[in-house]
Amino acid sequence: MAAIYGEEWCVIDENAKIFCIRVTDFMDDPKWTLCLQVMLPSEYPGTAPPSYQLNAPWLKGQERADLSNSLEEIYVCPPCLVL
């Protein structure tokens, strides 16, 4: 993951399998930043999905719900991403 996300990838707690990806609008003075914290339970990927926490105070309402739903769909339907 570090090779893909570079400086945006962060290991919060390797033993507990907690990671973070920081996403910005890639401008010199970013107007928005989103931190996606991902926790992988010991049962992952066999019987338990990852859990996550979005840290983006500016993301509200339906946009936040849509993003959360998209994250859930990624785990539930990985082959759908191949399309």
C-alpha positions in Angstrom: 0.0 0.0 0.0 2.9 2.4 0.7 4.1 1.9 -2.8 0.7 2.9 -4.2 -0.2 5.8 -1.9 3.3 7.0 -1.0 3.3 9.8 1.6 -0.5 9.6 1.8 -0.2 6.1 3.4 0.3 5.9 7.2 0.5 2.9 9.6 -1.1 3.9 12.8 -0.8 0.6 14.6 0.7 -2.3 12.7 -0.1 -4.9 15.5 -3.7 -3.8 15.6 -3.8 -3.5 11.8 -4.9 0.1 11.7 -3.9 2.2 8.7 -4.7 5.6 7.3 -4.9 7.1 3.8 -4.8 10.9 3.4 -6.5 12.3 0.3 -6.3 15.9 -0.7 -7.3 17.9 -3.8 -3.5 18.0 -4.6 -3.3 21.8 -4.8 -0.4 23.7 -3.2 -2.8 25.0 -0.6 -5.4 22.2 -0.3 -9.0 23.2 0.2 -10.0 19.8 1.5 -8.5 16.8 3.1 -10.0 13.5 3.9 -8.4 10.9 6.1 -9.7 7.4 5.7 -8.7 5.2 8.7 -9.0 1.5 8.0 -9.1 -1.2 10.7 -8.6 -4.9 9.7 -10.1 -7.3 12.2 -8.3 -10.6 12.8 -11.1 -12.3 10.9 -10.5 -10.2 7.8 -10.8 -11.1 4.9 -12.4 -14.5 5.5 -15.4 -13.7 7.6 -15.2 -10.0 8.6 -15.1 -6.8 6.6 -12.7 -4.0 7.3 -14.1 -1.2 9.4 -13.3 2.4 8.7 -13.6 5.9 9.9 -13.9 9.0 7.7 -12.3 12.1 9.0 -13.6 14.9 6.8 -15.5 17.6 8.7 -16.5 19.3 5.4 -18.1 16.2 4.0 -21.7 16.1 5.2 -25.1 14.7 4.5 -25.8 12.7 1.3 -22.2 13.0 0.0 -20.8 11.4 3.2 -23.5 8.7 3.0 -22.7 8.0 -0.6 -19.0 7.6 0.1 -19.7 5.3 3.1 -22.0 3.2 0.9 -19.3 3.0 -1.8 -16.8 1.8 0.7 -19.2 -0.9 1.9 -19.8 -2.1 -1.7 -16.1 -2.5 -2.3 -15.9 -5.3 0.4 -19.2 -6.9 -0.5 -18.7 -7.0 -4.2 -14.9 -6.9 -5.1 -15.5 -8.5 -8.6 -17.7 -5.5 -9.4 -14.6 -3.4 -9.4 -13.2 -5.3 -12.4 -15.9 -4.0 -14.7 
